[in-house]
Amino acid sequence: MNRDYSVRSFFIRSFCCAVFILQAFVFLSGCGRKEDASLYVYAFSAGAADSFLITTGRSAVMIDCGEKNDGEDIADHLLRAGITHLDYLIISHFDKDHIGGAKKILANVSVDHILEPDYVKDSDTFERYQKAVEEEKSDTEKITEPFSFELDGIRYHVDPADGGYEDDESNNSSLIVSVTNKDDTMLFMGDAEKERIAEYLERDDSTYDLLKVPHHGRLDDNTGELVNSVKPQIAVITSSEDEPEDGEVVRILEDAGAQVYLTIDGPVLIESTGSGINARTVVE
């Protein structure tokens, strides 16, 4: 064999391999501000706690902040991805598994706007969260009416709770967020329980490609009604070994044709091109 040809072949193979590894690293690292037309959703693996990062080439939005012990890992992930600024931080509600990590995150990244539900909670975690928000000096707004905004061609709609619930006021006060990227639609339901789910379905009977299953995959009387209405292709459940998802909820989702991803298995990365979505569990 010609030696020059062998050397050229070796370098070509090496270069192609390096390009492939680089592309794989960029995709699996998950959610820097990518210079393409796609939207990426990164569901952190934070046990039975919620934190989602939504990015495009020129925008970054976070929904919830996980538990207190998750804050450092989430902040580190943001910085590794080159994200030092969030356009919006949306807090679905004030339970510790949704706001616990806020202090550490806000200490490491700047935030233009913080959207909150309109209620207060008597807890040390809520007090720490309020202090962190005050120190950040972000524009903070309590959502009492439906609120929409657009970033980099992506439309966000935030639906507030009506209030006056008989059971679990905090969970049922969850802000519900829909995200639309051209033909792709996503629904993030916080910890909405039976009353809040029923309330939402009365005013929105839309289907969604992606469903963030409410309340860590716990079964409610109207879980089946929700899934039959939303008809998700992909469902993400935030759960843990100590607080596992309900097997009946997984069965309902799978029977409806949804691919079910559990953050107990690792972070979940969703890509939306505007004409289709796909998801994978990230192996770290």
Secondary structure in CASP SS format (residue, H / E / C, confidence):
PFRMAT SS
TARGET T0000
AUTHOR 0000-0000-0000
METHOD secondary structure of the structure
MODEL  1
M C 1.00
N C 1.00
R H 1.00
D H 1.00
Y H 1.00
S H 1.00
V H 1.00
R H 1.00
S H 1.00
F H 1.00
F H 1.00
I H 1.00
R H 1.00
S H 1.00
F H 1.00
C H 1.00
C H 1.00
A H 1.00
V H 1.00
F H 1.00
I H 1.00
L H 1.00
Q H 1.00
A H 1.00
F H 1.00
V H 1.00
F H 1.00
L H 1.00
S H 1.00
G C 1.00
C C 1.00
G C 1.00
R C 1.00
K C 1.00
E C 1.00
D C 1.00
A C 1.00
S C 1.00
L E 1.00
Y E 1.00
V E 1.00
Y E 1.00
A E 1.00
F C 1.00
S C 1.00
A C 1.00
G C 1.00
A C 1.00
A C 1.00
D C 1.00
S C 1.00
F E 1.00
L E 1.00
I E 1.00
T E 1.00
T E 1.00
G C 1.00
R C 1.00
S E 1.00
A E 1.00
V E 1.00
M E 1.00
I E 1.00
D C 1.00
C C 1.00
G C 1.00
E C 1.00
K H 1.00
N H 1.00
D H 1.00
G H 1.00
E H 1.00
D H 1.00
I H 1.00
A H 1.00
D H 1.00
H H 1.00
L H 1.00
L H 1.00
R H 1.00
A C 1.00
G C 1.00
I C 1.00
T C 1.00
H E 1.00
L E 1.00
D E 1.00
Y E 1.00
L E 1.00
I E 1.00
I C 1.00
S C 1.00
H C 1.00
F C 1.00
D C 1.00
K H 1.00
D H 1.00
H H 1.00
I H 1.00
G C 1.00
G C 1.00
A H 1.00
K H 1.00
K H 1.00
I H 1.00
L H 1.00
A H 1.00
N H 1.00
V C 1.00
S E 1.00
V E 1.00
D E 1.00
H E 1.00
I E 1.00
L E 1.00
E E 1.00
P E 1.00
D C 1.00
Y C 1.00
V C 1.00
K C 1.00
D C 1.00
S C 1.00
D H 1.00
T H 1.00
F H 1.00
E H 1.00
R H 1.00
Y H 1.00
Q H 1.00
K H 1.00
A H 1.00
V H 1.00
E H 1.00
E H 1.00
E H 1.00
K C 1.00
S C 1.00
D E 1.00
T E 1.00
E E 1.00
K E 1.00
I E 1.00
T C 1.00
E C 1.00
P C 1.00
F E 1.00
S E 1.00
F E 1.00
E E 1.00
L E 1.00
D C 1.00
G C 1.00
I E 1.00
R E 1.00
Y E 1.00
H E 1.00
V E 1.00
D E 1.00
P C 1.00
A C 1.00
D C 1.00
G C 1.00
G C 1.00
Y C 1.00
E C 1.00
D C 1.00
D C 1.00
E H 1.00
S H 1.00
N H 1.00
N H 1.00
S C 1.00
S C 1.00
L C 1.00
I E 1.00
V E 1.00
S E 1.00
V E 1.00
T E 1.00
N E 1.00
K C 1.00
D C 1.00
D E 1.00
T E 1.00
M E 1.00
L E 1.00
F E 1.00
M C 1.00
G C 1.00
D C 1.00
A C 1.00
E C 1.00
K H 1.00
E H 1.00
R H 1.00
I H 1.00
A H 1.00
E H 1.00
Y H 1.00
L H 1.00
E H 1.00
R H 1.00
D C 1.00
D C 1.00
S C 1.00
T C 1.00
Y C 1.00
D C 1.00
L E 1.00
L E 1.00
K E 1.00
V C 1.00
P H 1.00
H H 1.00
H H 1.00
G H 1.00
R C 1.00
L C 1.00
D C 1.00
D C 1.00
N C 1.00
T H 1.00
G H 1.00
E H 1.00
L H 1.00
V H 1.00
N H 1.00
S H 1.00
V H 1.00
K C 1.00
P C 1.00
Q C 1.00
I E 1.00
A E 1.00
V E 1.00
I E 1.00
T C 1.00
S C 1.00
S C 1.00
E C 1.00
D C 1.00
E C 1.00
P C 1.00
E C 1.00
D C 1.00
G H 1.00
E H 1.00
V H 1.00
V H 1.00
R H 1.00
I H 1.00
L H 1.00
E H 1.00
D H 1.00
A C 1.00
G C 1.00
A C 1.00
Q E 1.00
V E 1.00
Y E 1.00
L E 1.00
T H 1.00
I H 1.00
D H 1.00
G C 1.00
P C 1.00
V E 1.00
L E 1.00
I E 1.00
E E 1.00
S E 1.00
T C 1.00
G C 1.00
S C 1.00
G C 1.00
I E 1.00
N E 1.00
A E 1.00
R E 1.00
T E 1.00
V C 1.00
V C 1.00
E C 1.00
END
